[in-house]
Every structure is written in structure tokens, then in C-alpha cells.
Amino acid sequence: MKIRQGFVTNSSSTSFIIALKGDLTEENFFKAIGLEKDFLLSFIINDVFKDILGSSSDIFDNLPANTSASEITSNLLRDSYGGYFANKLVDKIKSLLAANWKVYMGSFSDEYDGSPISSYLCRRKILISTDDIYFNAEETSY
């Protein structure tokens, strides 16, 4: 029998896609989710936004140079942990890009630098789809 005597971790992470009709800014994010910046619990939503902004990048930053939206496939698009996104999600990304939405990808984690909100969100499957925002964090990995 072997006994591990060093640090042992059981971390969790979730890759996500977020899309808006404009740039990923605090103002656009709050507007898209239908909340005012000064409502009672806005500090929680602001922490969520900061975690999203801090860990996300434009979808095209994660693709080979000069890849067009129509050329995106699940083989080209990898999540932050090297996994592939499902074809259904890739099709959704392509349709959002075709409608001129800005699409970003990122991840939540319960690693050392994540906030308590990130730690909570990385253990949840989340899908929000409205006329103003698309957020898919169903690609969970442990």
C-alpha cells in the first residue's frame, strides 16, 4: 500500500462560452443580464463578472490565425484544459458569430487564485440564453 504524504488536490473546473451583442464590458454585462449596477447584491454579480473577464478571451484568440467563423470545428476549438467542445455547442458559437455577437471562452476553477464565486460556479452546469446574452458553462470537468 502506498500513502501519499505530499499535498493532495481534488480541484474542479468548468469551461464556458459567453456571448454578447457587444464587447464584454461591465456595462454590457449588467445590461445583458437585466440588472442595474447599484442594486442590493450587485457586488456578487460584479465578482462573477470579474471572474469571467479575468479568465476569458475572444474565441478567435483560441483558433489558428485567419480562421473564419464558418471554418470553426470541434477539432479546432479546444477548451482551456485541452478538451473539445461538443459539436452542438460549436454550431451555436457559429450561429452567434454569424449574428455578429462577440463570443468569448474561458473557465472557472476552484484553484488557489479563484474567488469563492468561481469555486461555486465551477461545480455547476449553467446555461443562460436570452436575446442579449448567451452563457454556457455546461462543459464541466473534474
N, C-alpha and C positions, 0 to 999 in steps of 0.2 A: 504494500500500500504506500502511495506517495502522498505526502502532506505539503501543501503549498504554504510557504511561510512569508512570502512577499505580499505586496498589495494585490488584491483581487478586485476586479470590477465587473459589474453587470450593467453596462451602460445601454441606453436606448437612444434611438434617433429616428427621425421622420423627415423624409424629403418632401418638399412641397413645390407646387406651382402657384403663383399668384399673378393675376392679370387684371389690368385696369384700362380704362379708355384713355388715360393719360399717364404721365410719369408716376413712379412710385414715390410720392411725397407725402408728408404727414397730412397736409391739407386734403389731397386727393383721397387718401386712405380713409380719413374720418368722413368725408363726404360720401364715399362709396358705401360705407357701412351704415350710413344714415345717422351718425351721431355728431353732436356739437363738441368742440374741444373743451368746453367748460362744464360738462355735465358731471354729476357727483363722482362717478367712478372712472373718469377719463384717464386717470393716472395708470390704471390697469391696462386699458386699451393702448395707451401710449407706450407702455413697456412691451406689449405684444408687437406694436409697430416697430419699435427699435430693434427687437429681436429679428423680425422679418427683414428689415432694411439691412441690418448688420450681417446677415448671413446669405443674402440673395444677390443675384447678378442677372443681367439681361440674358435671356435664353440664348441669344446668338454668341455670347461670350463663351458658351459651353459647346459650341459646334465648330467644325473645321471652317477656316476662313472662306468667305464667299459662298457659304451655304444659303440657299434661298429657302423661304418658308415651305414651298412645295416639295423641297428635297429632304425635309426632315423625316427621319425614320427612327424607329425604336433602336436600331443598331447604332445610329449616330448619337442619339441623345442619351447620355448617362446621368444618373443622379449623383449626388455628392459622394456616394460610397461605392461607385463603380457599377451599380446595378442598372438594369434597363427599366425604362418606363413602359407600362402596358400600351399596346397598340391603340386601345380606345382613348387613353389619355393623350397620346401623340396626335391622334386625329382631332381631339378637342383643341390642343395647342395650335394646330394648323388652322382650324376654323377661327380661333380668336385672332391669330395673326392676319388672316385674310380679311377680318373685320376691322383691321387697324388698331387692335388693342396692343398695349405694351405687355409683354409676357416675361416674367422673371422666375427663376428657380432658386431654391435654397434648402436649408434644413434646420430643424430644431434638434437639440441634443440635451441630454442631462449631464454632459461632461462638465468639467470644472468651471468654464467661463460662461455657461448659460445661466439665465435668470431662473427664478422659481417658476415663472410663467412658461418659459421654454421647456423646463423639465416636465411640467404638467402636460403641455401640448404635444410633446414628443411621444407620449403614450396614448394619444387619442387619434382616431381616424376622423378627419374633418373634411366636409365638402360644403362649400358655400357657393351658390351660383345664382346671381341676380343680374339685373340689367346693367349694373355698374361695377361689379366685382366678381371674379372667379377665383376661388381659393380651394385647392385640392391638396390635402395632406393625408391622403389615404394610403400612400406608399410607405407604410411603416416597416421598419426593420429593427430587430433586437439583436 
